[in-house]
Amino acid sequence: MTRPRVLVTRAWPETVEAELARRFDVTLNPADAALAPERIRAALGEYDAILPTVTDRLGAEMFDRPGIRTRILANYGVGFAHIDTAAAAARGIAVTNTPDVLSDCTADLAMTLLLMAARRAGEGERELRAGEWTGWRPTHMIGTKVSGKTLGIIGFGRIGQAMAARAKGGFGMRVLVQNRSAVAPEVLETHGAGQVASIEALLPECDFVSLHCPGGAENRNLLDARRLALMRPGAILVNTARGEVVDEAALAAALHAGRLGGAGLDVYAGEPRVPDALLTAPNTVLLPHLGSATRETREAMGMRVIANLDDFFAGRPPHDRVA
């Protein structure tokens, strides 16, 4: 029986690539450079499945071509705003993602960013490495305490809940959440969290705000200048969701003006480009999209993709189908 032809758009963990090669007629990307849009568009006529990542933009125009062979886009990652799912569905193409397996590691990184910004760890390391540290002194690089403070979480799905567990259980923080739908009372009780009705109600109450909501056009600039101005003076913003959720120019302005105490960012609207205004902003910790970057998680994500492909090509509904 002819094996499905599968294109992997970026280099994946070796164990996952080996398993893909065992099951499918697979084309890998050993150069690990993002494929040009015209290459992906051509691939839609050559492969039964394409396995994209967040670096691959599949807008509606990508599907506007004759002779599409691809039947499934098995996305490597939980977010899929880079795929026009309506356009894919209109051409009979299924779309899947990889939820669950990256929740803990992404929440770990969000807490890392929160702690680093609160304790000015990024600034401190840069000062030390530059040979500018002159020794201990009582007023040197004073940060803010984390334990017992109030954390606001925007988006209370799996990752938001994992973040709440760390904040409440590890640091005794008061947790407030804003979610587009009502969170089940037992879920809130499990995490010792309270839900508020709106972002506007949440922001003034919080010492820290962590974003865990979807990206895409619906949430573009969700935190704009108006909403950033509602945050407490000295509050710290953490974003491990998607870069487009924050108005980066407005955030940079608030940081440079000293209205916010800091920010911890792992994602950016124009990745891999980061605005100069953020690069030069005070007390800003900037990481290169490392949310799921552990060996265990990246392998588990790949295996989740394989499970979705197995289901799809066996005629079963993929467990993680999103379109």
C-alpha positions in Angstrom: 0.0 0.0 0.0 1.4 3.4 -0.9 2.4 5.4 2.1 1.1 9.0 2.4 3.5 11.7 1.3 4.3 14.0 4.2 6.3 17.3 4.3 7.9 18.5 7.5 8.6 22.2 7.1 11.3 22.5 9.8 13.8 20.2 11.6 12.2 18.2 14.4 13.7 16.1 17.2 15.6 13.2 15.7 13.5 10.6 17.5 10.3 12.1 15.9 11.8 12.4 12.5 12.8 8.7 12.6 9.3 7.7 13.6 7.8 9.8 10.8 10.2 8.1 8.3 9.1 4.7 9.6 5.4 5.4 9.0 5.3 7.7 6.0 7.0 8.7 2.8 8.4 11.8 4.5 10.4 14.8 3.2 12.4 16.5 6.0 14.0 19.9 6.2 17.6 19.3 7.3 18.6 22.9 6.7 16.0 24.0 9.3 15.4 27.2 7.4 11.8 28.5 7.0 10.4 27.5 3.7 9.5 30.2 1.2 5.7 30.8 0.8 5.8 29.7 -2.8 7.4 26.4 -1.7 4.7 25.7 0.7 2.0 26.7 -1.8 3.6 24.3 -4.4 3.7 21.6 -1.7 -0.1 21.7 -1.4 -0.2 20.0 -4.8 2.6 17.5 -4.0 1.9 16.1 -0.5 -0.9 14.4 1.3 0.0 16.0 4.6 2.0 19.1 5.5 3.4 19.6 9.0 3.8 23.3 9.5 5.0 25.3 12.5 4.3 28.9 13.7 7.0 30.1 11.2 4.8 29.0 8.3 2.1 31.5 7.3 -0.8 29.7 5.5 -3.2 32.6 4.6 -6.2 32.3 2.4 -4.1 33.1 -0.7 -2.0 29.9 -0.2 -5.1 27.7 -0.9 -6.1 29.7 -4.0 -4.6 27.3 -6.5 -5.8 24.3 -8.5 -4.8 20.7 -7.9 -4.5 20.7 -4.2 -3.4 17.2 -3.0 -3.0 18.0 0.7 -5.7 16.6 3.0 -4.4 17.5 6.4 -2.2 20.2 8.0 -0.9 18.6 11.2 0.4 21.7 13.0 3.4 21.3 15.3 2.2 23.6 18.2 -0.9 24.4 20.1 -1.5 27.8 18.4 -2.7 27.8 14.8 -3.5 31.5 14.1 -0.9 31.3 11.3 -3.2 29.0 9.4 -6.4 30.3 7.8 -8.5 27.4 9.0 -11.7 28.6 7.2 -9.8 28.7 3.8 -8.3 25.2 4.5 -11.7 23.8 5.4 -13.2 25.2 2.3 -10.7 23.2 0.3 -11.5 20.0 2.3 -8.2 20.2 4.4 -8.3 19.2 8.0 -6.2 21.1 10.6 -4.8 19.6 13.8 -2.7 21.0 16.6 -0.8 19.6 19.7 -2.4 20.7 22.9 -1.8 19.4 26.5 1.8 18.3 26.1 3.4 21.8 26.2 1.3 23.3 29.0 3.7 22.6 31.9 6.8 23.8 30.2 5.2 26.9 28.8 3.9 27.8 32.3 7.4 27.1 33.7 8.8 29.6 31.3 6.1 32.2 32.1 6.9 31.9 35.7 10.6 32.2 34.9 9.9 35.5 33.0 7.8 36.8 35.9 10.5 36.0 38.5 13.3 37.4 36.3 11.4 40.7 35.7 10.4 41.0 39.3 13.9 40.5 40.6 15.6 42.3 37.7 17.6 39.2 36.9 18.2 40.0 33.3 19.6 43.4 34.1 21.7 42.0 36.9 23.3 39.3 34.7 24.1 41.9 32.0 25.7 44.2 34.5 27.9 41.4 35.9 28.9 40.0 32.5 29.9 43.5 31.4 32.2 43.8 34.3 30.2 46.7 35.7 29.2 45.2 39.1 31.0 47.1 41.9 29.8 44.8 44.8 26.9 44.5 47.2 25.1 47.6 48.4 21.8 48.2 50.1 20.2 50.1 47.2 21.5 48.0 44.3 19.0 46.9 41.7 16.0 46.7 43.9 13.2 44.6 42.5 9.8 43.6 43.8 8.6 40.7 45.9 6.5 38.0 44.2 5.2 35.9 47.1 1.7 37.0 48.2 1.2 39.4 45.4 -1.8 39.4 42.9 -1.4 37.7 39.5 -3.9 38.3 36.7 -4.2 35.6 34.1 -5.8 36.5 30.7 -6.9 33.2 29.1 -7.6 30.3 31.5 -7.1 27.3 29.3 -4.6 24.5 30.1 -1.5 26.8 30.2 -3.3 29.5 32.2 -4.4 26.9 34.7 -0.8 25.5 34.9 0.5 29.0 35.6 -2.1 29.5 38.3 -1.0 26.3 40.0 2.5 27.5 40.1 1.6 31.0 41.3 -0.8 29.9 44.0 1.0 26.7 45.2 4.5 27.9 44.9 4.3 31.6 45.8 1.0 32.0 47.6 -0.2 34.5 45.1 -3.8 35.7 44.8 -5.0 34.7 41.3 -7.5 36.5 39.3 -8.5 35.3 35.8 -10.3 36.8 32.8 -11.5 34.3 30.2 -13.8 34.8 27.2 -16.2 32.2 28.7 -17.2 31.3 32.2 -14.7 29.0 34.0 -16.3 26.1 35.8 -16.5 26.8 39.6 -14.6 23.6 40.4 -11.7 24.6 38.2 -11.5 28.0 39.8 -11.7 26.4 43.3 -8.9 23.9 42.4 -6.6 26.8 41.6 -7.8 29.2 44.3 -8.7 31.7 41.6 -11.4 34.2 41.1 -12.9 35.2 37.7 -13.6 38.8 36.8 -15.9 39.9 34.0 -13.5 41.9 31.8 -9.9 42.8 31.2 -10.7 46.3 32.3 -11.8 45.0 35.7 -8.7 42.7 36.0 -5.8 45.0 35.2 -6.1 47.6 38.0 -6.1 44.7 40.6 -2.9 43.0 39.6 0.8 43.3 40.4 1.6 40.9 37.6 -0.4 40.1 34.4 0.4 36.9 32.4 -1.1 36.3 28.9 -2.2 32.9 27.9 -4.9 33.7 25.3 -5.0 32.7 21.6 -3.5 35.0 19.0 -4.8 35.8 15.6 -6.9 38.7 14.3 -9.5 38.4 17.0 -7.0 39.2 19.8 -4.6 41.5 17.9 -3.5 44.3 20.2 -5.7 43.0 22.9 -3.5 44.9 25.3 -3.4 48.3 23.6 -2.3 51.7 25.0 -5.7 52.2 26.7 -5.6 48.9 28.5 -1.9 49.1 29.4 -2.7 52.4 31.1 -5.1 50.6 33.4 -2.3 48.5 34.9 -1.0 49.4 38.3 2.0 51.7 38.3 5.0 49.4 38.6 3.1 46.3 37.5 4.8 43.6 35.3 3.5 42.1 32.1 4.4 38.6 31.0 3.6 37.3 27.5 4.1 33.7 26.4 1.0 33.6 24.3 1.4 35.3 20.9 3.2 38.5 20.1 0.3 40.1 18.3 -1.8 40.1 21.5 0.2 43.1 22.8 0.6 46.5 21.1 4.4 46.4 21.2 4.8 50.2 20.6 2.4 51.0 23.4 4.2 48.6 25.7 7.6 50.0 24.9 6.3 53.5 25.5 4.9 52.5 28.9 8.2 50.8 29.9 10.4 53.7 28.8 8.1 56.2 30.6 8.4 54.1 33.8 4.6 53.5 34.1 5.2 49.8 34.2 7.7 48.0 36.4 8.9 45.6 33.7 8.0 43.0 31.2 8.9 39.4 30.4 8.4 38.5 26.7 8.9 35.2 24.9 6.9 36.1 21.7 6.8 39.0 19.3 4.5 40.2 16.6 7.1 40.2 13.8 9.2 37.2 14.8 12.1 36.9 14.6 12.3 40.8 14.5 12.1 42.5 17.8 11.4 46.3 17.9 14.4 48.5 18.9 12.1 50.2 21.5 11.7 46.9 23.3 15.3 45.9 23.0 16.3 49.2 24.8 13.4 49.2 27.3 14.3 49.1 31.0 13.8 45.9 33.0 12.6 43.9 30.1 13.5 40.2 29.8 13.4 39.1 26.2 13.6 35.4 25.3 13.5 33.8 21.7 10.2 31.9 21.8 11.4 29.2 24.2 8.0 28.4 25.8 7.9 24.7 24.8 11.7 24.3 24.3 12.5 21.2 26.4 13.5 17.9 24.9 10.6 16.1 26.6 8.0 18.6 25.3 9.3 18.9 21.7 9.4 15.1 21.4 5.9 14.8 22.8 4.6 17.5 20.4 6.0 15.5 17.5 4.4 12.2 18.7 1.1 14.0 19.1 1.3 15.1 15.4 2.0 11.5 14.4 -1.0 10.3 16.4 -3.2 12.8 14.6 -1.8 11.6 11.2 -2.3 7.9 12.1 -5.9 8.6 13.0 -6.6 10.7 9.9 -5.1 8.3 7.4 -6.9 5.4 9.1 -10.2 7.1 8.6 -10.6 8.0 12.3 -11.3 11.6 13.5 -8.0 13.0 14.7 -8.0 13.7 18.5 -6.7 17.2 18.1 -8.7 18.4 15.0 -9.4 22.2 15.2 -10.8 22.6 11.7 
